[in-house]
Amino acid sequence: MFGKQSISIKYGLIFFSTLILISAAILVTVQYLKVGMLRNEAQAVASQVVSFRSWVAKSGMVWVDKLSDDFHDFLAETPDGEGKKFYGKNPALATRELSQIANQSSTHATFRVTSDEYRHPDNKPDEFESKAIEMIKQNKKTQFVENTSEGTYRYAQPIFVTKACLKCHGDPEDAPEAVIKKYGAQKAFGYKEGDVRGIISVKLPDITLKDMLPHFANPYTIVYILLAVIINFIFTTQLIKRLKNLTHKAEVIAHGELDTPLEFNSPKHSNDELDHVYNAVNLLRNSMKVVMKRLQ
Ligand code: HEC
């Protein structure tokens, strides 16, 4: 059925299928690009968390002389020598409080540190986080786990146990009294160097197709597509015009008007297939002339 359609219909269909296929290819590329961008952003957030934790860890704990209402948790306390107290915040606690502030503010990236063996109830992993921890534990080479669903991009990267962690996550016998007092001797102990202690988990709003579509409707894209349509249209109409012209001329010649002029480039100087067809018709016409002369 398709084979009997006019060239303009056939070419039109092919042109639009090509356009659709190219658009699909661009959309898929944009999708990959988008995930790459979200991942970069999540990694930037995670590396801030790593830096912050290591800043706290380098001093062991940060000590504050006042507990605000929102952040009254602490691991240890010590007299400040003037009748008041200093309160110690360990890296995990300080990070938890930092993430609470960040997650309440209007920044669109939220993060937290969580573990399958969590000490603090606020650090309990959700479904994605549990799965990510499981995957990372199964293959410690996993650098990150990511997932997009329901308009949210999720990212998780492992936190490994180093020597410095063993004091509070190795043998409970070595642990500071404050840790045992607060969390007991069971939770989150018994780790070895290199073990997966937990993850840094980052959440970002996903960029959906709906968010991206308006960007496709920019003047440059529209002009490029229009130009492509116009160039193709001009080419096919020219081609069809010459084909129709040839058909007409061949019919006139067939009716005996052997001197009808044919305009074409010599095949010696042209690779255009239509010039070759014109030339073939011309040869046929010349042969007809010879035959006619002989007959006369
Ligand atoms: C001074 C003791 C101490 C040291 C050292 C320490 N931690 Fe912790 N860690 C804790 C305490 C206490 C918690 C409880 C969580 C909280 O307060 O939010 C915790 C919690 C965590 C958590 C969050 C999950 C949970 O249990 O709630 C992770 C992950 C973690 N630690 C990783 C590490 C890593 C990795 C190191 C080494 C780089 C380390 N910790 C060193 C005391 C310590």
py3Dmol code that shows the C-alpha trace and the ligand (Angstrom):
import py3Dmol

protein = """\
ATOM      1  CA  MET A   1       0.000   0.000   0.000  1.00  0.00           C
ATOM      2  CA  PHE A   2       2.757   2.381   1.060  1.00  0.00           C
ATOM      3  CA  GLY A   3       4.696   1.537  -2.108  1.00  0.00           C
ATOM      4  CA  LYS A   4       1.988   3.104  -4.280  1.00  0.00           C
ATOM      5  CA  GLN A   5       1.932   6.467  -2.490  1.00  0.00           C
ATOM      6  CA  SER A   6       3.432   9.561  -4.092  1.00  0.00           C
ATOM      7  CA  ILE A   7       7.038  10.393  -3.374  1.00  0.00           C
ATOM      8  CA  SER A   8       5.983  13.493  -1.423  1.00  0.00           C
ATOM      9  CA  ILE A   9       3.818  11.386   0.919  1.00  0.00           C
ATOM     10  CA  LYS A  10       6.515   8.745   1.287  1.00  0.00           C
ATOM     11  CA  TYR A  11       9.228  11.296   1.879  1.00  0.00           C
ATOM     12  CA  GLY A  12       7.007  13.303   4.238  1.00  0.00           C
ATOM     13  CA  LEU A  13       6.393  10.184   6.337  1.00  0.00           C
ATOM     14  CA  ILE A  14      10.075   9.314   6.343  1.00  0.00           C
ATOM     15  CA  PHE A  15      10.993  12.864   7.278  1.00  0.00           C
ATOM     16  CA  PHE A  16       8.606  12.948  10.219  1.00  0.00           C
ATOM     17  CA  SER A  17       9.644   9.484  11.418  1.00  0.00           C
ATOM     18  CA  THR A  18      13.244  10.692  11.282  1.00  0.00           C
ATOM     19  CA  LEU A  19      12.282  13.787  13.252  1.00  0.00           C
ATOM     20  CA  ILE A  20      10.504  11.664  15.872  1.00  0.00           C
ATOM     21  CA  LEU A  21      13.441   9.230  16.141  1.00  0.00           C
ATOM     22  CA  ILE A  22      15.933  12.069  16.526  1.00  0.00           C
ATOM     23  CA  SER A  23      13.714  13.728  19.148  1.00  0.00           C
ATOM     24  CA  ALA A  24      13.531  10.424  21.023  1.00  0.00           C
ATOM     25  CA  ALA A  25      17.320  10.112  20.881  1.00  0.00           C
ATOM     26  CA  ILE A  26      17.682  13.675  22.187  1.00  0.00           C
ATOM     27  CA  LEU A  27      15.184  13.020  24.990  1.00  0.00           C
ATOM     28  CA  VAL A  28      17.045   9.890  26.077  1.00  0.00           C
ATOM     29  CA  THR A  29      20.340  11.805  26.036  1.00  0.00           C
ATOM     30  CA  VAL A  30      18.784  14.629  28.038  1.00  0.00           C
ATOM     31  CA  GLN A  31      17.518  12.036  30.529  1.00  0.00           C
ATOM     32  CA  TYR A  32      21.048  10.678  31.016  1.00  0.00           C
ATOM     33  CA  LEU A  33      22.409  14.208  31.227  1.00  0.00           C
ATOM     34  CA  LYS A  34      19.795  15.096  33.810  1.00  0.00           C
ATOM     35  CA  VAL A  35      20.641  12.117  36.032  1.00  0.00           C
ATOM     36  CA  GLY A  36      24.326  13.030  35.654  1.00  0.00           C
ATOM     37  CA  MET A  37      23.593  16.583  36.766  1.00  0.00           C
ATOM     38  CA  LEU A  38      21.493  15.478  39.731  1.00  0.00           C
ATOM     39  CA  ARG A  39      24.227  13.014  40.705  1.00  0.00           C
ATOM     40  CA  ASN A  40      26.855  15.762  40.548  1.00  0.00           C
ATOM     41  CA  GLU A  41      24.738  17.963  42.751  1.00  0.00           C
ATOM     42  CA  ALA A  42      24.114  15.127  45.241  1.00  0.00           C
ATOM     43  CA  GLN A  43      27.827  14.338  45.298  1.00  0.00           C
ATOM     44  CA  ALA A  44      28.633  17.965  46.017  1.00  0.00           C
ATOM     45  CA  VAL A  45      26.220  17.887  48.960  1.00  0.00           C
ATOM     46  CA  ALA A  46      27.673  14.582  50.188  1.00  0.00           C
ATOM     47  CA  SER A  47      31.220  15.879  50.018  1.00  0.00           C
ATOM     48  CA  GLN A  48      30.200  18.858  52.167  1.00  0.00           C
ATOM     49  CA  VAL A  49      28.853  16.384  54.717  1.00  0.00           C
ATOM     50  CA  VAL A  50      32.093  14.398  54.593  1.00  0.00           C
ATOM     51  CA  SER A  51      34.108  17.584  55.158  1.00  0.00           C
ATOM     52  CA  PHE A  52      31.917  18.698  58.019  1.00  0.00           C
ATOM     53  CA  ARG A  53      32.084  15.293  59.736  1.00  0.00           C
ATOM     54  CA  SER A  54      35.824  15.153  59.363  1.00  0.00           C
ATOM     55  CA  TRP A  55      36.143  18.657  60.794  1.00  0.00           C
ATOM     56  CA  VAL A  56      34.223  17.551  63.904  1.00  0.00           C
ATOM     57  CA  ALA A  57      36.005  14.190  64.030  1.00  0.00           C
ATOM     58  CA  LYS A  58      39.420  15.884  63.951  1.00  0.00           C
ATOM     59  CA  SER A  59      38.641  17.544  67.262  1.00  0.00           C
ATOM     60  CA  GLY A  60      36.914  14.398  68.550  1.00  0.00           C
ATOM     61  CA  MET A  61      33.849  16.398  69.436  1.00  0.00           C
ATOM     62  CA  VAL A  62      32.700  19.980  69.252  1.00  0.00           C
ATOM     63  CA  TRP A  63      31.991  21.523  72.626  1.00  0.00           C
ATOM     64  CA  VAL A  64      29.308  24.148  73.055  1.00  0.00           C
ATOM     65  CA  ASP A  65      28.560  26.179  76.165  1.00  0.00           C
ATOM     66  CA  LYS A  66      24.858  26.496  75.467  1.00  0.00           C
ATOM     67  CA  LEU A  67      22.177  24.120  74.181  1.00  0.00           C
ATOM     68  CA  SER A  68      19.548  25.716  72.007  1.00  0.00           C
ATOM     69  CA  ASP A  69      15.944  24.541  72.282  1.00  0.00           C
ATOM     70  CA  ASP A  70      16.056  22.900  68.868  1.00  0.00           C
ATOM     71  CA  PHE A  71      19.339  21.178  69.461  1.00  0.00           C
ATOM     72  CA  HIS A  72      19.505  20.056  73.061  1.00  0.00           C
ATOM     73  CA  ASP A  73      21.110  16.696  72.355  1.00  0.00           C
ATOM     74  CA  PHE A  74      24.710  16.043  73.400  1.00  0.00           C
ATOM     75  CA  LEU A  75      26.931  13.060  74.036  1.00  0.00           C
ATOM     76  CA  ALA A  76      29.121  14.231  76.896  1.00  0.00           C
ATOM     77  CA  GLU A  77      29.347  17.111  79.333  1.00  0.00           C
ATOM     78  CA  THR A  78      32.212  18.639  81.227  1.00  0.00           C
ATOM     79  CA  PRO A  79      32.422  21.510  83.740  1.00  0.00           C
ATOM     80  CA  ASP A  80      33.718  24.733  82.218  1.00  0.00           C
ATOM     81  CA  GLY A  81      35.458  25.726  85.498  1.00  0.00           C
ATOM     82  CA  GLU A  82      33.105  28.618  86.120  1.00  0.00           C
ATOM     83  CA  GLY A  83      30.192  26.666  87.474  1.00  0.00           C
ATOM     84  CA  LYS A  84      28.652  26.039  84.097  1.00  0.00           C
ATOM     85  CA  LYS A  85      29.058  23.194  81.616  1.00  0.00           C
ATOM     86  CA  PHE A  86      30.325  22.434  78.137  1.00  0.00           C
ATOM     87  CA  TYR A  87      28.307  19.990  76.057  1.00  0.00           C
ATOM     88  CA  GLY A  88      30.056  17.698  73.610  1.00  0.00           C
ATOM     89  CA  LYS A  89      28.622  16.868  70.207  1.00  0.00           C
ATOM     90  CA  ASN A  90      30.167  13.896  68.373  1.00  0.00           C
ATOM     91  CA  PRO A  91      30.470  13.930  64.541  1.00  0.00           C
ATOM     92  CA  ALA A  92      27.274  11.942  63.949  1.00  0.00           C
ATOM     93  CA  LEU A  93      25.272  14.104  66.302  1.00  0.00           C
ATOM     94  CA  ALA A  94      26.648  17.356  64.879  1.00  0.00           C
ATOM     95  CA  THR A  95      25.899  16.085  61.356  1.00  0.00           C
ATOM     96  CA  ARG A  96      22.381  15.099  62.357  1.00  0.00           C
ATOM     97  CA  GLU A  97      21.761  18.614  63.699  1.00  0.00           C
ATOM     98  CA  LEU A  98      23.313  20.224  60.623  1.00  0.00           C
ATOM     99  CA  SER A  99      21.080  18.146  58.372  1.00  0.00           C
ATOM    100  CA  GLN A 100      18.038  19.117  60.435  1.00  0.00           C
ATOM    101  CA  ILE A 101      18.787  22.802  59.849  1.00  0.00           C
ATOM    102  CA  ALA A 102      19.491  22.255  56.152  1.00  0.00           C
ATOM    103  CA  ASN A 103      16.375  20.148  55.686  1.00  0.00           C
ATOM    104  CA  GLN A 104      14.140  22.753  57.345  1.00  0.00           C
ATOM    105  CA  SER A 105      15.483  25.603  55.257  1.00  0.00           C
ATOM    106  CA  SER A 106      14.270  26.209  51.744  1.00  0.00           C
ATOM    107  CA  THR A 107      17.340  24.684  50.037  1.00  0.00           C
ATOM    108  CA  HIS A 108      16.026  22.016  47.732  1.00  0.00           C
ATOM    109  CA  ALA A 109      18.667  19.427  48.596  1.00  0.00           C
ATOM    110  CA  THR A 110      18.181  17.486  51.807  1.00  0.00           C
ATOM    111  CA  PHE A 111      20.640  15.041  53.314  1.00  0.00           C
ATOM    112  CA  ARG A 112      21.272  12.847  56.299  1.00  0.00           C
ATOM    113  CA  VAL A 113      23.512  10.107  57.583  1.00  0.00           C
ATOM    114  CA  THR A 114      21.917   6.788  58.307  1.00  0.00           C
ATOM    115  CA  SER A 115      22.809   3.164  58.984  1.00  0.00           C
ATOM    116  CA  ASP A 116      21.220  -0.266  59.209  1.00  0.00           C
ATOM    117  CA  GLU A 117      22.582  -0.312  62.772  1.00  0.00           C
ATOM    118  CA  TYR A 118      21.455   3.055  63.951  1.00  0.00           C
ATOM    119  CA  ARG A 119      21.857   4.314  67.474  1.00  0.00           C
ATOM    120  CA  HIS A 120      19.675   7.364  67.284  1.00  0.00           C
ATOM    121  CA  PRO A 121      16.023   6.813  66.293  1.00  0.00           C
ATOM    122  CA  ASP A 122      16.140   9.908  64.020  1.00  0.00           C
ATOM    123  CA  ASN A 123      18.755   8.116  61.942  1.00  0.00           C
ATOM    124  CA  LYS A 124      16.473   5.201  61.069  1.00  0.00           C
ATOM    125  CA  PRO A 125      16.844   4.422  57.335  1.00  0.00           C
ATOM    126  CA  ASP A 126      13.825   4.498  55.034  1.00  0.00           C
ATOM    127  CA  GLU A 127      13.117   1.931  52.305  1.00  0.00           C
ATOM    128  CA  PHE A 128      15.495   3.368  49.699  1.00  0.00           C
ATOM    129  CA  GLU A 129      18.224   3.856  52.291  1.00  0.00           C
ATOM    130  CA  SER A 130      17.889   0.289  53.642  1.00  0.00           C
ATOM    131  CA  LYS A 131      18.122  -1.081  50.110  1.00  0.00           C
ATOM    132  CA  ALA A 132      21.125   1.112  49.334  1.00  0.00           C
ATOM    133  CA  ILE A 133      22.943  -0.058  52.481  1.00  0.00           C
ATOM    134  CA  GLU A 134      22.192  -3.675  51.559  1.00  0.00           C
ATOM    135  CA  MET A 135      23.538  -3.189  48.013  1.00  0.00           C
ATOM    136  CA  ILE A 136      26.678  -1.447  49.254  1.00  0.00           C
ATOM    137  CA  LYS A 137      27.280  -4.176  51.840  1.00  0.00           C
ATOM    138  CA  GLN A 138      26.927  -6.837  49.141  1.00  0.00           C
ATOM    139  CA  ASN A 139      29.440  -5.085  46.929  1.00  0.00           C
ATOM    140  CA  LYS A 140      31.779  -2.761  48.754  1.00  0.00           C
ATOM    141  CA  LYS A 141      33.059  -1.377  45.466  1.00  0.00           C
ATOM    142  CA  THR A 142      29.682   0.304  44.934  1.00  0.00           C
ATOM    143  CA  GLN A 143      30.478   3.997  44.850  1.00  0.00           C
ATOM    144  CA  PHE A 144      26.893   5.132  45.004  1.00  0.00           C
ATOM    145  CA  VAL A 145      23.302   3.988  44.656  1.00  0.00           C
ATOM    146  CA  GLU A 146      20.720   6.200  42.978  1.00  0.00           C
ATOM    147  CA  ASN A 147      17.065   6.081  42.163  1.00  0.00           C
ATOM    148  CA  THR A 148      14.380   8.378  40.823  1.00  0.00           C
ATOM    149  CA  SER A 149      10.735   7.895  41.606  1.00  0.00           C
ATOM    150  CA  GLU A 150       7.704  10.059  42.309  1.00  0.00           C
ATOM    151  CA  GLY A 151       9.464  13.290  41.463  1.00  0.00           C
ATOM    152  CA  THR A 152      12.423  12.684  43.767  1.00  0.00           C
ATOM    153  CA  TYR A 153      16.024  11.811  43.020  1.00  0.00           C
ATOM    154  CA  ARG A 154      17.687   9.735  45.735  1.00  0.00           C
ATOM    155  CA  TYR A 155      21.401   9.230  46.158  1.00  0.00           C
ATOM    156  CA  ALA A 156      23.438   7.249  48.685  1.00  0.00           C
ATOM    157  CA  GLN A 157      27.165   6.831  49.138  1.00  0.00           C
ATOM    158  CA  PRO A 158      28.907   4.583  51.661  1.00  0.00           C
ATOM    159  CA  ILE A 159      30.637   5.607  54.873  1.00  0.00           C
ATOM    160  CA  PHE A 160      33.387   3.161  55.762  1.00  0.00           C
ATOM    161  CA  VAL A 161      34.836   2.458  59.167  1.00  0.00           C
ATOM    162  CA  THR A 162      38.338   3.807  59.710  1.00  0.00           C
ATOM    163  CA  LYS A 163      40.627   3.366  62.693  1.00  0.00           C
ATOM    164  CA  ALA A 164      39.304   6.574  64.229  1.00  0.00           C
ATOM    165  CA  CYS A 165      35.780   5.135  64.377  1.00  0.00           C
ATOM    166  CA  LEU A 166      36.715   2.011  66.323  1.00  0.00           C
ATOM    167  CA  LYS A 167      36.861   3.895  69.590  1.00  0.00           C
ATOM    168  CA  CYS A 168      33.091   4.269  69.539  1.00  0.00           C
ATOM    169  CA  HIS A 169      32.053   1.568  67.040  1.00  0.00           C
ATOM    170  CA  GLY A 170      34.582  -1.229  67.729  1.00  0.00           C
ATOM    171  CA  ASP A 171      34.792  -3.025  71.053  1.00  0.00           C
ATOM    172  CA  PRO A 172      32.340  -1.509  73.574  1.00  0.00           C
ATOM    173  CA  GLU A 173      35.030  -1.976  76.247  1.00  0.00           C
ATOM    174  CA  ASP A 174      37.105   0.790  74.593  1.00  0.00           C
ATOM    175  CA  ALA A 175      34.139   3.112  74.147  1.00  0.00           C
ATOM    176  CA  PRO A 176      33.850   6.364  76.050  1.00  0.00           C
ATOM    177  CA  GLU A 177      31.602   6.095  79.045  1.00  0.00           C
ATOM    178  CA  ALA A 178      29.315   8.754  77.596  1.00  0.00           C
ATOM    179  CA  VAL A 179      28.512   6.602  74.559  1.00  0.00           C
ATOM    180  CA  ILE A 180      27.700   3.551  76.671  1.00  0.00           C
ATOM    181  CA  LYS A 181      25.666   5.655  79.051  1.00  0.00           C
ATOM    182  CA  LYS A 182      23.610   7.172  76.267  1.00  0.00           C
ATOM    183  CA  TYR A 183      23.203   4.301  73.821  1.00  0.00           C
ATOM    184  CA  GLY A 184      24.182   1.151  75.742  1.00  0.00           C
ATOM    185  CA  ALA A 185      26.861  -1.371  74.784  1.00  0.00           C
ATOM    186  CA  GLN A 186      24.904  -3.199  72.085  1.00  0.00           C
ATOM    187  CA  LYS A 187      24.073  -0.676  69.402  1.00  0.00           C
ATOM    188  CA  ALA A 188      26.480  -0.098  66.506  1.00  0.00           C
ATOM    189  CA  PHE A 189      29.517  -1.819  68.008  1.00  0.00           C
ATOM    190  CA  GLY A 190      31.670  -4.668  66.689  1.00  0.00           C
ATOM    191  CA  TYR A 191      32.759  -2.966  63.484  1.00  0.00           C
ATOM    192  CA  LYS A 192      36.137  -3.569  61.841  1.00  0.00           C
ATOM    193  CA  GLU A 193      38.157  -1.238  59.662  1.00  0.00           C
ATOM    194  CA  GLY A 194      36.760  -1.184  56.108  1.00  0.00           C
ATOM    195  CA  ASP A 195      33.252  -2.219  57.159  1.00  0.00           C
ATOM    196  CA  VAL A 196      30.305  -0.290  55.798  1.00  0.00           C
ATOM    197  CA  ARG A 197      29.161   1.790  58.762  1.00  0.00           C
ATOM    198  CA  GLY A 198      26.332   3.561  56.980  1.00  0.00           C
ATOM    199  CA  ILE A 199      25.514   5.933  54.161  1.00  0.00           C
ATOM    200  CA  ILE A 200      25.221   9.588  53.362  1.00  0.00           C
ATOM    201  CA  SER A 201      21.797   9.922  51.838  1.00  0.00           C
ATOM    202  CA  VAL A 202      20.836  12.900  49.637  1.00  0.00           C
ATOM    203  CA  LYS A 203      17.407  13.774  48.274  1.00  0.00           C
ATOM    204  CA  LEU A 204      16.800  16.203  45.417  1.00  0.00           C
ATOM    205  CA  PRO A 205      13.671  17.114  43.495  1.00  0.00           C
ATOM    206  CA  ASP A 206      13.728  15.261  40.162  1.00  0.00           C
ATOM    207  CA  ILE A 207      13.697  17.263  36.949  1.00  0.00           C
ATOM    208  CA  THR A 208      10.665  15.907  35.096  1.00  0.00           C
ATOM    209  CA  LEU A 209       9.808  16.009  31.410  1.00  0.00           C
ATOM    210  CA  LYS A 210       7.258  18.681  32.277  1.00  0.00           C
ATOM    211  CA  ASP A 211      10.053  20.849  33.704  1.00  0.00           C
ATOM    212  CA  MET A 212      12.198  20.250  30.627  1.00  0.00           C
ATOM    213  CA  LEU A 213       9.600  20.769  27.875  1.00  0.00           C
ATOM    214  CA  PRO A 214       9.511  24.572  28.116  1.00  0.00           C
ATOM    215  CA  HIS A 215      13.279  24.548  27.454  1.00  0.00           C
ATOM    216  CA  PHE A 216      12.707  22.746  24.149  1.00  0.00           C
ATOM    217  CA  ALA A 217      10.368  25.529  23.060  1.00  0.00           C
ATOM    218  CA  ASN A 218      13.193  28.052  22.863  1.00  0.00           C
ATOM    219  CA  PRO A 219      13.558  30.191  19.707  1.00  0.00           C
ATOM    220  CA  TYR A 220      16.825  28.519  18.581  1.00  0.00           C
ATOM    221  CA  THR A 221      15.439  24.966  18.635  1.00  0.00           C
ATOM    222  CA  ILE A 222      12.288  26.088  16.848  1.00  0.00           C
ATOM    223  CA  VAL A 223      14.289  27.924  14.158  1.00  0.00           C
ATOM    224  CA  TYR A 224      16.600  24.908  13.622  1.00  0.00           C
ATOM    225  CA  ILE A 225      13.642  22.557  13.205  1.00  0.00           C
ATOM    226  CA  LEU A 226      11.897  25.003  10.867  1.00  0.00           C
ATOM    227  CA  LEU A 227      15.073  25.298   8.784  1.00  0.00           C
ATOM    228  CA  ALA A 228      15.312  21.497   8.550  1.00  0.00           C
ATOM    229  CA  VAL A 229      11.667  21.300   7.432  1.00  0.00           C
ATOM    230  CA  ILE A 230      12.156  24.081   4.849  1.00  0.00           C
ATOM    231  CA  ILE A 231      15.374  22.597   3.380  1.00  0.00           C
ATOM    232  CA  ASN A 232      13.722  19.187   3.039  1.00  0.00           C
ATOM    233  CA  PHE A 233      10.589  20.700   1.577  1.00  0.00           C
ATOM    234  CA  ILE A 234      12.516  22.682  -1.055  1.00  0.00           C
ATOM    235  CA  PHE A 235      14.588  19.632  -2.012  1.00  0.00           C
ATOM    236  CA  THR A 236      11.624  17.289  -2.433  1.00  0.00           C
ATOM    237  CA  THR A 237       9.462  19.808  -4.304  1.00  0.00           C
ATOM    238  CA  GLN A 238      12.337  20.485  -6.740  1.00  0.00           C
ATOM    239  CA  LEU A 239      12.867  16.767  -7.250  1.00  0.00           C
ATOM    240  CA  ILE A 240       9.184  16.104  -7.826  1.00  0.00           C
ATOM    241  CA  LYS A 241       8.928  19.099 -10.153  1.00  0.00           C
ATOM    242  CA  ARG A 242      11.721  17.687 -12.358  1.00  0.00           C
ATOM    243  CA  LEU A 243      10.182  14.205 -12.305  1.00  0.00           C
ATOM    244  CA  LYS A 244       6.793  15.580 -13.352  1.00  0.00           C
ATOM    245  CA  ASN A 245       8.451  17.650 -16.056  1.00  0.00           C
ATOM    246  CA  LEU A 246      10.238  14.569 -17.399  1.00  0.00           C
ATOM    247  CA  THR A 247       7.017  12.529 -17.378  1.00  0.00           C
ATOM    248  CA  HIS A 248       5.254  15.246 -19.306  1.00  0.00           C
ATOM    249  CA  LYS A 249       8.100  15.617 -21.859  1.00  0.00           C
ATOM    250  CA  ALA A 250       8.352  11.839 -22.368  1.00  0.00           C
ATOM    251  CA  GLU A 251       4.600  11.697 -23.024  1.00  0.00           C
ATOM    252  CA  VAL A 252       4.826  14.540 -25.547  1.00  0.00           C
ATOM    253  CA  ILE A 253       7.748  12.769 -27.288  1.00  0.00           C
ATOM    254  CA  ALA A 254       5.758   9.513 -27.308  1.00  0.00           C
ATOM    255  CA  HIS A 255       3.005  11.393 -29.122  1.00  0.00           C
ATOM    256  CA  GLY A 256       5.425  12.142 -31.947  1.00  0.00           C
ATOM    257  CA  GLU A 257       6.821  15.575 -31.079  1.00  0.00           C
ATOM    258  CA  LEU A 258      10.386  14.384 -31.358  1.00  0.00           C
ATOM    259  CA  ASP A 259      11.972  17.839 -31.173  1.00  0.00           C
ATOM    260  CA  THR A 260      10.656  18.664 -27.686  1.00  0.00           C
ATOM    261  CA  PRO A 261      13.609  20.216 -25.817  1.00  0.00           C
ATOM    262  CA  LEU A 262      14.925  18.385 -22.726  1.00  0.00           C
ATOM    263  CA  GLU A 263      16.877  20.405 -20.196  1.00  0.00           C
ATOM    264  CA  PHE A 264      19.446  18.452 -18.207  1.00  0.00           C
ATOM    265  CA  ASN A 265      23.136  18.351 -17.341  1.00  0.00           C
ATOM    266  CA  SER A 266      25.299  15.958 -19.259  1.00  0.00           C
ATOM    267  CA  PRO A 267      25.820  12.724 -17.256  1.00  0.00           C
ATOM    268  CA  LYS A 268      29.545  13.216 -17.872  1.00  0.00           C
ATOM    269  CA  HIS A 269      29.433  16.229 -15.576  1.00  0.00           C
ATOM    270  CA  SER A 270      26.648  15.260 -13.212  1.00  0.00           C
ATOM    271  CA  ASN A 271      26.095  12.542 -10.614  1.00  0.00           C
ATOM    272  CA  ASP A 272      22.431  13.467 -10.316  1.00  0.00           C
ATOM    273  CA  GLU A 273      20.432  10.325 -11.118  1.00  0.00           C
ATOM    274  CA  LEU A 274      17.653  12.406 -12.659  1.00  0.00           C
ATOM    275  CA  ASP A 275      20.107  13.850 -15.207  1.00  0.00           C
ATOM    276  CA  HIS A 276      20.906  10.241 -16.135  1.00  0.00           C
ATOM    277  CA  VAL A 277      17.200   9.429 -16.592  1.00  0.00           C
ATOM    278  CA  TYR A 278      16.773  12.585 -18.702  1.00  0.00           C
ATOM    279  CA  ASN A 279      19.790  11.487 -20.771  1.00  0.00           C
ATOM    280  CA  ALA A 280      18.312   8.000 -21.258  1.00  0.00           C
ATOM    281  CA  VAL A 281      15.027   9.530 -22.481  1.00  0.00           C
ATOM    282  CA  ASN A 282      17.048  11.780 -24.759  1.00  0.00           C
ATOM    283  CA  LEU A 283      18.892   8.763 -26.217  1.00  0.00           C
ATOM    284  CA  LEU A 284      15.588   6.979 -26.722  1.00  0.00           C
ATOM    285  CA  ARG A 285      14.224  10.035 -28.479  1.00  0.00           C
ATOM    286  CA  ASN A 286      17.308  10.197 -30.776  1.00  0.00           C
ATOM    287  CA  SER A 287      16.912   6.506 -31.666  1.00  0.00           C
ATOM    288  CA  MET A 288      13.265   7.150 -32.446  1.00  0.00           C
ATOM    289  CA  LYS A 289      14.313  10.000 -34.729  1.00  0.00           C
ATOM    290  CA  VAL A 290      16.731   7.698 -36.620  1.00  0.00           C
ATOM    291  CA  VAL A 291      14.075   5.007 -36.976  1.00  0.00           C
ATOM    292  CA  MET A 292      11.527   7.552 -38.202  1.00  0.00           C
ATOM    293  CA  LYS A 293      13.986   8.923 -40.788  1.00  0.00           C
ATOM    294  CA  ARG A 294      14.705   5.419 -42.086  1.00  0.00           C
ATOM    295  CA  LEU A 295      10.991   4.702 -42.318  1.00  0.00           C
ATOM    296  CA  GLN A 296      10.478   7.921 -44.297  1.00  0.00           C
TER     297      GLN A 296
END
"""
ligand_1 = """\
43
HEC
C 33.214 9.767 70.031
C 32.551 8.551 69.633
C 32.338 8.293 68.163
C 33.273 8.213 67.196
C 34.785 8.370 67.309
C 32.569 7.867 65.991
N 31.217 7.786 66.248
Fe 29.779 7.362 64.926
N 28.398 7.634 66.318
C 28.648 7.915 67.654
C 27.384 8.119 68.335
C 27.234 8.428 69.795
C 26.368 7.951 67.378
C 24.878 8.087 67.625
C 24.141 8.888 66.619
C 23.788 10.307 66.943
O 24.122 10.813 68.010
O 23.133 10.904 66.050
C 27.056 7.650 66.122
C 26.400 7.448 64.924
C 27.003 7.169 63.761
C 26.310 6.983 62.504
C 24.806 7.183 62.245
C 23.917 6.061 62.524
C 23.522 5.905 63.977
O 24.093 5.040 64.592
O 22.614 6.601 64.416
C 27.259 6.718 61.571
C 27.017 6.422 60.102
C 28.529 6.765 62.234
N 28.358 7.038 63.538
C 29.707 6.583 61.578
C 30.932 6.816 62.189
C 32.180 6.732 61.468
C 32.329 6.368 60.017
C 33.145 7.062 62.347
C 34.621 7.197 62.067
C 35.020 8.110 61.020
C 32.495 7.344 63.624
N 31.148 7.182 63.474
C 33.155 7.706 64.763
C 29.846 8.026 68.236
C 31.052 8.031 67.566
"""
view = py3Dmol.view(width=600, height=400)
view.addModel(protein, "pdb")
view.setStyle({"model": 0}, {"cartoon": {"style": "trace"}})
view.addModel(ligand_1, "xyz")
view.setStyle({"model": 1}, {"stick": {}})
view.zoomTo()
view.show()
